[in-house]
């Protein structure tokens, strides 16, 4: 356990009222959205500004104490899980929009600002922030930077890294630096690009300058049903082959459709095998012409129902169904694991067929929701822990992630590697690749104090039994208690 000297040093750095040590309060920080991985920290620090973040990090550095930065805790890879006898540095109180510059189309925000609140702040100027994860109402921009988050509209507009110009970051020794510049570039190595997507292992971002875009002149959205997932996948390939780059192309299979419709009543067809949400935006003439092409492609592949949003309200309703899919799956299954992987777009039908076979072999259902335009899958493995299905579900989830690599894709598109998939990294990268990544990490953090045990495989992490917390027999008998 950390001693009183560390607690006193943290209290001196950020104020005693901003250091939590009560076991009940600490339990609120034991995991992120991947609730199967849990660890109660020794302390939680609640800094109010960049200076207090740096002061807290310096205390950890001086005492050799590991620390983990935390935003909203919505991540799905265990990336914000605390370290035993370590410190959590929560950024939830750094949640101000510092500036919206309508002339240069950029905003300066603190890391605790939610993704959607950036757009709300920019909207009066006719601007918006493009990356839009499904959890955009609650996920924070600091976490988006850590994971290089995407969202439905990343097909046309790119990921977080394409929209962050610069940031103020606290390095693992407490030094405050600026990475990037007014245009997103800087002399020398692209340290801004290195930092984005590093999953909190290189430091803590405390201020972010993001690029804003002008709200499109026209937005057209349709919801199309298809007789099979394969037919829907072929539509996606044909749209891109026609030279059309939609703002978004999302696919849902029947299980996901049923869950979403029961949750929000978005007007989806309950018995359709697959549905596509296609959205185009841009100049009215171009958008109108391409929209007609998309409708023709849908018809050519046996579209059974085509619903075109007539106004912003109908468009919002369609998107409500898609963005509610993850949480809505709880209506059709007591437990589920959200996976995240990428395959080449041309292999979508193949990977979905393989996933169905793997699910049948495991005796489990898999609902599929994904960004079809760039092949970013989000399979949801449904199971019942009380029925003893947990281990099968974990093995199936891991197998799906590694299948993506086998088919020429990636372990993750936007949720990150974290704790969940660190042990699968050797399936995607060679020994030299992993060693190079570790050298980069060590250049920033020689002591390995910043979010240790994440992203890269370690003997301790991968030698122990992975997965959800399993109670010790003495805990089940009530003899001991987990803190």
C-alpha positions in Angstrom: 0.0 0.0 0.0 1.2 3.5 -0.7 2.3 5.3 2.4 1.2 8.5 4.0 4.1 10.4 2.5 2.7 10.0 -1.0 -0.8 11.0 0.1 0.6 14.1 1.8 2.6 15.0 -1.2 -0.4 14.7 -3.5 -2.5 16.7 -1.1 0.2 19.4 -1.1 0.3 19.4 -4.9 -3.5 19.6 -5.7 -5.2 20.3 -2.3 -6.3 17.7 0.3 -10.0 18.0 -0.8 -8.9 16.8 -4.3 -7.3 13.6 -3.2 -9.6 10.6 -2.6 -8.5 7.7 -0.4 -11.8 6.4 1.0 -12.3 2.7 -0.2 -15.9 3.3 -1.1 -15.0 6.4 -3.3 -12.1 4.5 -4.9 -14.4 1.7 -6.1 -16.0 4.2 -8.5 -12.7 4.2 -10.4 -11.9 0.5 -10.5 -12.7 0.0 -14.2 -13.7 1.6 -17.4 -16.4 0.5 -19.8 -14.8 -3.0 -20.0 -16.1 -4.0 -16.6 -14.5 -7.4 -16.6 -11.1 -5.9 -15.7 -11.0 -4.3 -12.3 -8.4 -2.9 -9.9 -9.0 -0.4 -7.0 -6.4 2.3 -7.0 -4.6 3.6 -3.9 -5.6 7.2 -4.5 -7.6 9.3 -7.0 -6.5 12.8 -7.7 -8.9 15.4 -9.1 -6.8 18.3 -10.5 -8.4 21.5 -11.7 -5.9 22.7 -14.3 -2.8 21.8 -16.2 -0.5 23.0 -13.4 -2.1 20.7 -10.8 -2.0 17.8 -13.3 1.7 18.4 -13.7 2.2 18.7 -9.9 0.5 15.4 -9.3 2.5 13.7 -12.0 5.7 15.0 -10.5 4.8 13.5 -7.1 4.2 10.1 -8.8 7.5 10.4 -10.7 9.5 11.4 -7.6 8.1 8.5 -5.5 8.1 5.9 -8.3 4.4 5.5 -8.2 2.5 4.3 -11.3 -0.4 6.5 -12.5 -3.3 6.3 -15.0 -5.2 9.2 -16.6 -8.9 8.9 -16.7 -11.6 10.8 -18.6 -15.2 9.7 -18.6 -14.4 6.0 -18.2 -16.4 5.0 -21.3 -13.5 3.2 -23.0 -14.0 -0.4 -24.0 -10.5 -1.9 -23.9 -9.5 -1.6 -20.2 -7.2 1.2 -21.1 -8.2 3.3 -18.0 -8.1 0.4 -15.5 -6.1 1.5 -12.5 -2.8 -0.1 -11.4 -2.5 -1.8 -8.0 -1.0 0.6 -5.5 -1.2 3.3 -8.1 -2.8 6.7 -8.6 -5.7 7.6 -10.9 -5.5 11.2 -12.2 -9.1 12.0 -13.2 -9.5 14.8 -15.7 -13.3 15.2 -15.2 -12.9 18.7 -13.7 -11.0 20.1 -16.7 -14.1 20.5 -18.8 -14.1 24.1 -20.2 -14.2 25.1 -23.8 -11.5 27.8 -23.7 -12.0 29.3 -27.2 -13.9 29.0 -30.4 -12.2 30.7 -33.3 -14.7 31.0 -36.1 -12.2 32.7 -38.4 -9.5 30.0 -38.3 -12.1 27.3 -37.6 -10.6 25.8 -34.5 -11.5 25.4 -30.8 -9.3 25.1 -27.7 -10.7 22.7 -25.1 -9.8 21.0 -21.9 -9.7 17.1 -21.9 -12.8 16.7 -19.8 -15.1 18.3 -22.4 -17.4 15.8 -24.1 -17.1 15.2 -27.8 -20.6 16.5 -28.5 -20.2 19.6 -26.4 -17.4 20.8 -28.8 -20.0 20.8 -31.6 -22.6 22.5 -29.4 -20.1 25.3 -28.6 -19.2 25.7 -32.3 -22.8 25.5 -33.7 -23.7 29.2 -33.3 -20.8 29.9 -35.7 -22.1 27.4 -38.3 -19.3 25.0 -37.4 -18.9 21.5 -35.9 -16.4 18.9 -34.8 -16.4 16.0 -37.2 -15.3 12.8 -35.3 -18.5 11.3 -33.7 -18.1 8.1 -31.6 -21.4 6.5 -30.7 -20.8 7.6 -27.1 -20.2 11.2 -28.1 -22.7 12.5 -25.6 -20.6 11.2 -22.7 -17.0 10.4 -24.0 -14.4 13.1 -23.5 -12.0 14.6 -26.0 -9.1 13.6 -23.8 -10.1 10.0 -24.1 -10.7 10.4 -27.9 -7.1 11.6 -28.2 -5.8 8.7 -26.2 -7.6 6.1 -28.4 -7.6 8.1 -31.7 -11.4 7.6 -31.8 -13.4 7.7 -35.0 -17.1 7.3 -35.4 -19.7 6.9 -38.1 -18.5 9.8 -40.2 -14.8 9.0 -40.1 -15.1 7.3 -43.6 -15.1 10.8 -45.2 -13.7 13.0 -42.5 -11.0 10.9 -40.8 -10.2 10.1 -37.2 -9.3 12.2 -34.2 -5.7 12.5 -35.5 -7.0 14.3 -38.6 -8.7 17.0 -36.4 -6.3 17.7 -33.6 -3.9 20.5 -34.5 -2.0 20.8 -31.2 -2.1 19.9 -27.6 -0.5 20.8 -24.3 0.6 17.6 -22.5 2.2 16.6 -19.3 5.0 14.1 -19.8 5.6 11.3 -17.3 8.2 13.3 -15.4 5.8 16.3 -15.0 7.2 18.5 -17.7 4.6 20.5 -19.7 5.1 20.5 -23.4 3.3 21.6 -26.6 3.0 19.1 -29.4 1.8 20.2 -32.9 1.1 23.7 -34.0 -1.5 26.0 -35.6 -1.7 23.8 -38.7 -1.1 20.5 -37.0 2.5 20.4 -38.1 5.8 21.0 -36.3 9.4 20.8 -37.2 11.1 17.4 -36.7 9.3 14.2 -35.8 5.5 14.2 -35.7 5.3 14.0 -31.9 1.6 15.1 -32.1 0.9 12.1 -34.2 2.9 9.8 -31.9 0.9 11.0 -28.9 -2.5 10.6 -30.4 -3.6 7.0 -30.1 -0.9 6.1 -27.6 -3.6 5.1 -25.1 -2.3 7.3 -22.2 1.1 5.6 -22.1 3.2 8.6 -23.1 1.7 11.3 -20.9 -1.5 13.2 -20.1 -3.1 15.7 -22.5 -4.4 18.8 -20.7 -5.4 21.2 -23.5 -6.4 20.4 -27.1 -6.7 22.6 -30.2 -9.1 20.9 -32.6 -10.1 21.7 -36.2 -13.7 22.7 -36.9 -15.5 22.2 -40.1 -18.3 24.2 -41.8 -21.7 22.6 -41.4 -22.5 21.0 -44.9 -24.9 22.8 -47.2 -26.9 19.6 -47.7 -27.3 16.3 -45.8 -29.2 13.3 -47.3 -29.7 10.1 -45.3 -31.4 6.8 -46.1 -32.1 3.6 -44.3 -32.1 0.5 -46.6 -33.1 -3.1 -45.8 -31.5 -6.1 -47.6 -32.3 -9.8 -47.8 -28.8 -10.7 -46.6 -25.7 -9.3 -45.0 -23.8 -10.2 -48.1 -26.1 -8.1 -50.3 -25.7 -5.1 -48.0 -21.9 -5.6 -48.1 -21.9 -5.7 -51.9 -23.7 -2.3 -51.9 -21.0 -0.8 -49.8 -18.3 -2.0 -52.2 -20.2 -0.8 -55.2 -20.8 2.7 -53.7 -17.1 3.2 -53.2 -16.2 1.6 -56.6 -18.5 4.3 -58.2 -16.2 7.0 -56.8 -18.7 8.1 -54.1 -17.3 8.8 -50.7 -20.3 9.0 -48.3 -20.1 10.8 -45.0 -21.1 7.5 -43.4 -22.1 4.0 -44.3 -23.2 1.9 -41.3 -24.5 -1.7 -41.3 -26.5 -3.6 -38.7 -27.5 -7.2 -38.7 -30.9 -8.5 -37.5 -29.9 -9.1 -33.9 -28.6 -5.5 -33.6 -31.7 -4.1 -35.4 -34.1 -5.9 -33.0 -32.2 -4.6 -30.0 -32.1 -1.0 -31.3 -35.7 -0.9 -32.4 -36.9 -2.2 -29.1 -34.9 0.4 -27.3 -35.6 3.6 -29.2 -38.3 2.8 -31.8 -36.3 4.4 -34.7 -38.5 2.8 -37.4 -36.2 -0.1 -38.3 -37.7 -3.3 -39.9 -37.6 -6.0 -37.2 -37.4 -9.0 -39.5 -34.9 -7.7 -42.1 -31.6 -9.6 -42.1 -29.5 -6.5 -42.6 -29.8 -2.7 -42.9 -27.6 0.0 -44.1 -27.6 3.7 -43.0 -26.0 5.8 -45.8 -25.5 9.5 -45.4 -24.2 11.9 -48.0 -23.3 15.5 -47.4 -21.9 18.5 -49.3 -23.0 20.9 -52.1 -26.7 20.4 -53.0 -26.1 19.5 -56.7 -23.4 16.9 -56.0 -25.2 15.4 -53.1 -28.4 15.1 -55.0 -26.7 13.4 -58.0 -24.7 10.9 -55.8 -27.8 10.2 -53.7 -29.6 9.0 -56.8 -26.7 6.7 -57.7 -26.7 5.2 -54.2 -30.5 4.5 -54.5 -29.9 2.8 -57.8 -27.1 0.6 -56.3 -29.4 -0.4 -53.4 -32.1 -1.4 -55.9 -29.7 -3.4 -58.0 -28.8 -5.5 -54.9 -32.3 -6.4 -54.0 -33.2 -3.7 -51.5 -36.5 -4.6 -49.8 -37.3 -1.3 -48.2 -35.8 2.2 -48.7 -36.6 4.9 -46.3 -35.3 8.4 -47.0 -35.2 10.9 -44.2 -37.5 13.8 -45.0 -36.1 16.2 -42.5 -33.6 16.7 -39.7 -35.9 15.0 -37.2 -36.2 11.8 -39.3 -32.5 11.8 -39.8 -31.9 12.1 -36.1 -34.3 9.2 -35.5 -32.4 7.0 -37.9 -29.1 7.8 -36.2 -30.6 7.3 -32.8 -31.2 3.7 -33.6 -27.7 3.2 -34.8 -26.0 5.0 -32.0 -28.2 3.2 -29.4 -27.2 -0.3 -30.6 -24.5 -1.0 -28.1 -26.5 -0.2 -25.0 -29.7 -1.6 -26.5 -28.2 -5.1 -26.8 -28.7 -5.3 -23.0 -32.4 -5.8 -23.9 -31.8 -9.1 -25.6 -28.9 -10.5 -23.5 -28.0 -10.3 -19.8 -24.3 -9.9 -20.7 -22.3 -9.0 -23.7 -18.7 -8.1 -24.8 -18.1 -5.4 -27.4 -15.3 -6.2 -29.7 -13.6 -3.9 -32.2 -11.5 -4.9 -35.2 -10.9 -4.0 -38.9 -10.9 -6.0 -42.1 -10.5 -4.9 -45.7 -13.9 -3.7 -46.9 -13.9 -6.4 -49.7 -13.8 -9.1 -47.0 -16.8 -8.0 -45.0 -19.1 -10.8 -46.2 -16.3 -13.3 -45.5 -15.6 -12.2 -42.0 -19.3 -12.0 -41.1 -19.7 -15.6 -42.3 -16.7 -16.7 -40.3 -18.0 -14.9 -37.2 -21.4 -16.7 -37.6 -19.7 -20.0 -37.8 -17.5 -19.3 -34.7 -20.6 -18.2 -32.8 -22.4 -21.4 -33.7 -19.4 -23.5 -32.6 -19.3 -21.7 -29.3 -23.0 -21.9 -28.8 -23.4 -18.1 -28.6 -25.1 -15.4 -30.5 -23.2 -12.5 -32.0 -24.8 -9.2 -33.0 -23.0 -7.1 -35.6 -22.9 -3.3 -35.8 -20.1 -1.7 -37.8 -18.7 1.2 -39.8 -19.1 -0.7 -43.1 -17.4 2.0 -45.2 -14.0 1.4 -43.7 -14.4 -2.2 -42.5 -14.4 -1.3 -38.8 -16.4 -4.1 -37.1 -18.1 -4.0 -33.7 -19.3 -7.6 -33.0 -21.2 -7.9 -29.8 -20.8 -11.4 -28.2 -24.0 -12.2 -26.2 -23.8 -14.5 -23.2 -25.2 -15.2 -19.8 -22.5 -15.3 -17.1 -24.9 -16.9 -14.6 -25.3 -19.8 -17.1 -21.5 -20.4 -17.1 -21.0 -18.9 -20.6 -18.3 -16.3 -19.7 -15.2 -18.1 -20.6 -16.6 -19.2 -24.0 -17.6 -15.6 -24.7 -14.2 -14.3 -23.9 -12.5 -16.9 -26.1 -15.0 -16.1 -28.9 -14.3 -12.4 -28.6 -10.6 -12.9 -28.7 -10.9 -15.2 -31.6 -12.9 -12.6 -33.6 -10.2 -9.9 -33.0 -7.5 -12.3 -34.1 -9.6 -13.3 -37.1 -9.5 -9.7 -38.3 -5.7 -9.8 -38.4 -5.8 -13.2 -40.2 -7.9 -11.6 -42.9 -5.5 -8.7 -43.5 -6.9 -6.3 -41.0 -6.3 -4.9 -37.5 -6.9 -5.8 -33.9 -8.6 -2.4 -33.3 -10.1 0.4 -35.3 -10.9 2.9 -32.6 -11.5 1.3 -29.1 -7.8 0.6 -28.6 -5.8 -2.3 -27.3 -5.6 -1.5 -23.6 -5.6 -4.5 -21.3 -8.1 -6.5 -23.4 -6.0 -7.2 -26.5 -2.4 -6.6 -25.4 -1.7 -10.3 -25.4 -2.9 -10.5 -29.0 -0.5 -7.9 -30.3 2.1 -10.6 -31.4 -0.5 -11.8 -33.8 -0.3 -8.5 -35.6 3.3 -7.4 -35.0 6.7 -9.0 -35.0 9.2 -9.0 -32.2 11.2 -6.1 -33.8 8.0 -4.1 -34.3 7.0 -4.5 -30.6 10.5 -3.7 -29.5 10.5 -0.5 -31.5 7.1 0.5 -29.9 8.6 -0.2 -26.5 11.6 2.0 -27.3 9.4 4.9 -28.3 7.4 4.5 -25.1 10.6 4.4 -23.0 11.9 7.6 -24.6 8.8 9.3 -23.1 8.6 7.2 -19.9 11.9 5.4 -19.0 10.4 4.4 -15.6 7.3 2.9 -17.2 5.1 4.7 -14.7 2.5 6.1 -17.1 -0.4 3.7 -17.6 1.8 0.5 -17.3 0.5 -2.9 -18.4 -1.5 -1.5 -21.3 -1.1 -1.7 -25.1 2.1 -3.8 -25.2 2.2 -7.4 -24.0 4.2 -8.2 -20.9 5.0 -11.5 -19.2 3.0 -10.6 -16.1 -0.1 -9.5 -18.1 -0.1 -12.3 -20.6 1.1 -15.0 -18.2 -1.8 -14.6 -15.9 -5.3 -15.8 -16.6 -7.0 -13.0 -18.6 -10.7 -11.9 -18.5 -13.2 -10.8 -15.9 -12.6 -10.7 -12.2 -13.2 -14.1 -10.7 -13.9 -14.1 -6.9 -11.6 -16.1 -4.7 -13.3 -19.0 -2.9 -12.8 -17.3 0.4 -14.5 -14.2 -0.9 -17.4 -16.2 -2.1 -17.7 -17.8 1.3 -17.7 -14.3 2.9 -14.5 -14.8 4.8 -12.6 -12.0 3.0 -13.7 -8.9 1.2 -12.2 -7.3 -2.0 -11.3 -3.6 -1.6 
